[in-house]
Amino acid sequence: MNWDGGKFNYNDPNGPRVATINLASQLEAYLMRAQELGAVQSADGKVEIAPDAARMIEALHQVLAGGEVELHVKRRGSPDIFNELQRRLAQGMEEANAINKAAGFYLTASA
């Protein structure tokens, strides 16, 4: 599969394939909760990133590309959900690090 300026070109005659990655169970739980909360939307089999989440991902991509971004929270959300997500992410990273340390190499992906 190759990225070609806005579309994927599949060299495999069978078309797109599903891939798997190793995630610490707590990171999977974090990602599933984010999906439950609407980070990813799906209708009629088409998956899309929610517009507000997409803007944050675009900002992340700018940082990864060497850019600098400025973030501003316009309205705070539910403190309980915010704290839950912060806790889930921290626990997931802690679990991934423990798994990787026990394995002696990077066995899991991290957020």
C-alpha positions in Angstrom: 0.0 0.0 0.0 1.4 3.4 -1.0 0.2 6.9 -0.2 -0.1 8.9 -3.4 -1.0 12.5 -2.6 -4.5 12.0 -1.3 -5.4 8.4 -2.0 -4.0 4.9 -1.3 -2.7 2.8 -4.2 -2.9 -0.8 -3.4 -0.3 -3.1 -5.0 -2.0 -6.1 -3.6 -4.5 -7.5 -6.1 -6.7 -8.6 -3.1 -7.1 -4.9 -2.1 -6.9 -3.4 1.4 -6.1 -5.7 4.3 -6.5 -5.5 8.1 -3.3 -5.2 10.1 -2.9 -5.8 13.9 -0.7 -4.1 16.4 0.2 -5.1 19.9 -1.3 -2.7 22.4 -1.3 -2.9 26.2 -4.8 -3.7 27.3 -5.2 -0.4 29.1 -4.3 1.5 25.9 -6.9 -0.5 24.0 -9.4 0.4 26.7 -8.5 4.1 26.3 -8.9 4.0 22.6 -12.2 2.2 22.8 -13.5 4.7 25.3 -12.4 7.6 23.0 -14.3 5.9 20.2 -17.4 5.4 22.4 -17.2 9.2 23.2 -17.4 10.0 19.5 -13.7 10.5 18.4 -14.5 8.2 15.5 -17.8 8.2 13.8 -19.3 5.6 11.5 -22.3 5.6 9.2 -23.2 3.3 6.4 -19.8 1.5 6.8 -17.8 4.8 6.3 -15.5 5.6 9.2 -14.6 9.3 9.8 -12.8 11.1 12.5 -15.0 13.6 14.3 -14.3 17.2 13.1 -13.1 18.5 16.5 -10.9 15.4 16.9 -9.6 15.8 13.4 -8.4 19.3 14.1 -6.4 18.0 17.1 -4.9 15.3 15.0 -3.9 17.8 12.3 -2.2 19.8 15.1 -0.4 16.7 16.2 0.7 16.1 12.6 2.2 19.6 12.5 4.2 18.9 15.6 5.4 15.6 14.3 6.4 17.4 11.1 8.6 19.8 13.1 6.0 22.5 13.4 4.7 24.3 16.5 1.1 24.7 17.5 -0.9 26.6 20.0 -3.9 25.1 21.8 -6.7 26.8 23.5 -9.7 25.1 25.2 -12.7 27.2 24.4 -15.1 25.4 26.8 -14.2 22.7 29.3 -16.0 19.4 29.1 -17.0 17.0 31.8 -14.3 16.9 34.5 -15.2 13.3 35.3 -14.7 12.2 31.6 -11.6 14.3 31.3 -10.1 12.8 34.4 -11.1 9.3 33.3 -9.4 9.7 29.9 -6.3 11.2 31.5 -6.2 8.2 34.0 -6.8 5.6 31.3 -4.0 7.0 29.1 -1.5 7.2 32.0 -2.4 3.6 33.1 -2.0 2.4 29.5 1.4 4.0 29.1 2.5 2.5 32.5 1.3 -0.9 31.4 3.0 -0.7 28.0 6.2 0.3 29.6 6.0 -2.6 32.1 5.3 -5.0 29.3 8.2 -3.7 27.2 10.6 -3.8 30.2 9.6 -7.4 31.0 10.1 -8.4 27.4 13.4 -6.5 27.1 12.3 -4.8 23.9 9.4 -2.8 22.5 6.6 -5.4 22.3 3.7 -3.0 22.5 2.8 0.2 20.7 2.2 3.3 22.8 0.0 6.3 22.4 
